[in-house]
Amino acid sequence: MTTRRLNTRTLRGESARYERPSSAKEAAILQAATRLFGEKGRGARTADIAAAAGVTERTLFRYFPSKDSLYRRVMFPAVLAATMPRELTETAKLFAADSESFREWHRRVLKLRTGAARAAAPQFRLMLATLMTDEAMRRKVIAIWKKNLWQHAVDTVARYQKRKQLRADVTPERIARAIISLNLGYIVARALLAPDAAWDDEAEVEATVELLLDGAGV
């Protein structure tokens, strides 16, 4: 049921409701569900979520008529952030001023995506686990991602190639894949694998940007 309802409209609707719960009890349920779904996946029990939220299971079901509806409310904001990040899909920010170099663009995007993943680490963890185990969900998310983000990323690379800041002998698609792979590797390590390590974020981001430029820069 969750997969069938996965589209841009429901992603945005559930995300808006997640950000603006109707009451303190609903906010507590969402906070508890975010944590427990993130820790246990969809196997988390509604009784445990209700207990963690300080409400009865009956109260939980007044706000969310099914476990699936609660899961959607928690999961879909993370999917929205992953497939339609505002800093990449908003035209004004995508087509940055001519003064912004590729280095500045890559640094800005990586910082923003890392911050978003850290702020929603339980949801991000849940989304990654779901994508690895749920084939139908993975196909849906990939389709939305390709429609809303992939072409923007390719167009951005092509723009910097025209400015002679990136190699023109490598296709924009290959460079875009390299950017996404490098960024995702850092984000997963920073937000999920070792969030409490003594990270020097500025240095790590700069090193990631430099690594890409060593291979793809002019």
N, C-alpha and C positions, 0 to 999 in steps of 0.2 A: 504493500500500500504506500509506504514512504517513497519508494522509487517512482511509482506512477505519478505521484504528485510533485515530483521534482522538476520545476521549471522556474524561469526568471520571476514570474509573478509571485509564486508561493515562497520563493527564497526571500524576496523583498518584504513580503507580508509578514512572514514568521520572524524575520530579523527585526522589523519595526516593533513587533509585539514583544520580542525578547528584550529590547532596549527600553521599553516603556511598560513594565508590568502594571496591572490594574490595582494591585494592593500590596501591602507589605508581606502578606502570606504568599501571594503568587511569586514575589521577588525571592522569598526564602526558598520556595520549592524549586525555582529555576536555578538558584545558586547551588543547592544541594544536588540537583539533577546534573548540572554541568560537571560538578566534581565527581560524582559516582559513575556517570556514564563515561567520563574520561578515564576513570580508573578501571572499570569493569566492563566497558562496552555495553552493548544492548542487553547483556545478562544482568545488569543491575536491577534489583527488585524495587518495585514501587513502594513496598512497605519500608524498605531501608531509606529510600529517598524521603518519604514522609517523615520518618523518625529524625533524620538529619536536619530536616527543615523545621522541626518542632511542631508539626501538625499531624492530624490523623490521616490515614489512607483515604478515608471517606472525603475529607476536605480536599486532598490532592485531586481526587477524581471529579470534584465539583469544578475545579479549574481546568482539568485536562481529562476528558472522558475516556481516554485510553492511554496506555503506555506509549503507543506509537505517536500520538499527538504531542506528548511531552518530549519524546525523542526528537521529533521534527523541530520543535521550538528551540531546542538546545543545539541540534546539529546544523540546521540550515544557515544560521548566521555565519558559521565557519566556512561552509561551502560558498556562500555569497562572497565572503572576503577573499577566498582563494580563486574564484573564477571571474570575479568582476571587481578587482581592486580599484578604488576610485582614482588613485594617483596614476594609474595607467590608462583608464578608460575615459576619464574626463578630457575632452578635447583640448581645453585650454592648458591642461597640465601635460598632456601627451605631446602636443606640439609646442615645446618650450621655446623660450626666446632664443634667438640666434646666439646670444652670448653664453648660453649654457652648453658646456662641452659634454661629450659622452661620459667622461670621467665623473663630472658633477651629476649627470643624470643617473648613472649606475649607482653612485654612492647614495644619492637621495632615495632611490627606489629600494635599495637593499636595507637602508636604515628604517624606512617606513614599514616594509614587510616584516622585518625582524621585530619591530615594536608591536605590530599587530599580532603576530604569533605569540609573543611573550604575554601580551595582555589577555589572550584567549587560549592559553596553553592547554587546558583540559579539553576544550572543543577541538583544537588543532590535533591533539593526540587521538581523540575519538574519530575525527575525520580520516586521518591516515590509516588507522586500524580498520575502519570500515571499508576504505578503498582497496585495501589489500585482501579483504575476505568476502566482499559483496560484489560480484561481477556486474550485476545489473546496475547497482549504484555507481560503480566505476565508469561504466559506459555513459551513463547520464551526465555525470560530472565532467567527463572528458569532452562530451559534446557541447556542454555549456561553456566550458573553458575555451575550446577552440573558437566558438562563435564570438565570445566577448573579450578574450584576452590575446589569443595567439596571433591573430593578424595584426593587432596593435603593436605587439612586440616586434614582429617582422618588419612592419612599416617604420618603427622607430630605428631599428638597426639600419635599414636602407637609407633613412634620412641622414644618419651619421656617416654612412659610406659616401653619400653624395658630398658631404662636407669634407671628405678625405680624412676623417678621424678613425675610420675602421677600414680594414683591408677590403678591397673590391674584388679580389680573386677568390673569396670565400662567399658562398651564398648567404643571404640574410637569414635564411631558415637555420643554417648550421650555427651561425653565431648566436641567434636567439636561443637555440637549444642549449648552447654552452652557458649562456648567461643564466638561464633558468636552472640548469643543473648545479652550477656553482652557488647560486643564491640559495637554492633549496637545501643543499648540503650544509651551508653555514646556519641557516635558520633552524633546521632540525637539531643540530648540535647545540645551538645557543638556547633555544626555547624549550627543548624536550630532553635531550640526552644528558646535558650537564648545565642546567640553568643556574646552579649555585657556584659554579667554578669562577675563578678570578679572571673573568674575561676583560680584556682591554678592547672594548667595542670599536673605538676609533681605529686602532691599529689593525684589528681583524677585518673590518670593512675595507680599509685601505688596501690591505694585502689581497683581498678577494678581487677588488677592482684592478689592481696591478697585475694579478695573475691572468685575468681575462685580456687585458691590454697587451701583455707580453706575447700572447698568441694571435690576437685579432687586431691589435692596434697598428697604426701606420707609423 
